[in-house]
Structures are given as structure tokens and as C-alpha cells.
Amino acid sequence: MHRKTARYVTRTTTAAAGAVATAATSVAAAAVAASIVLSPAADASSRMDGVRADLQRAVQLNQITEEQALSFEAKLAGRILGQA
């Protein structure tokens, strides 16, 4: 096999492998997006449980104070539970 032929085959094979990987990533991303869009909306109480857990984690990581967490939780509870 000539050098030019070997180089062409290598480049073509590498490009094809990259295209397959990109296509697989796109399919996986589309599947995740569809599962999010098609999943049922969480009810208000489970949303508040998630908010509470996220805020507690932020307090543990010293990203916010306990007072800030309580204030933000109260604001979100008014919005989330007010919509329910």
C-alpha cells in the first residue's frame, strides 16, 4: 500500500469514527431532552422538598447563610405553593 493511500484510509476512518461518535452523542442528548420534556411535572410539595435539600446543601458548603436559605425558601414557597 502506498503512503498516500494509507494516509487517506487513516484519515477517512478517523473522520467516520468521529461522525459516529457525534451522532451517538446527539442521539443520547435527544433522548435525555425527550425524557425531561415528557416526564410529568413534579407536584408542589416534592418541588419544595427539592428546594429545601438544595438550600441545605448550599448552607453546608458555606455558599449561603442559614438566614439566606430560610428567606429564599419562604419566597419560593409563596411562588410554588401559590401556583398549586
C-alpha positions, 0 to 999 in steps of 0.5 A: 500500500502506498503512503498516500493511500494509507494516509487517506484510509487513516484519515477517512476512518478517523473522520467516520469514527468521529461522525459516529461518535457525534451522532451517538452523542446527539442521539443520547442528548435527544433522548435525555431532552425527550425524557425531561420534556415528557416526564410529568411535572413534579407536584408542589410539595416534592418541588419544595422538598427539592428546594429545601435539600438544595438550600441545605446543601448550599448552607453546608458548603458555606455558599449561603447563610442559614438566614439566606436559605430560610428567606429564599425558601419562604419566597419560593414557597409563596411562588410554588405553593401559590401556583398549586 
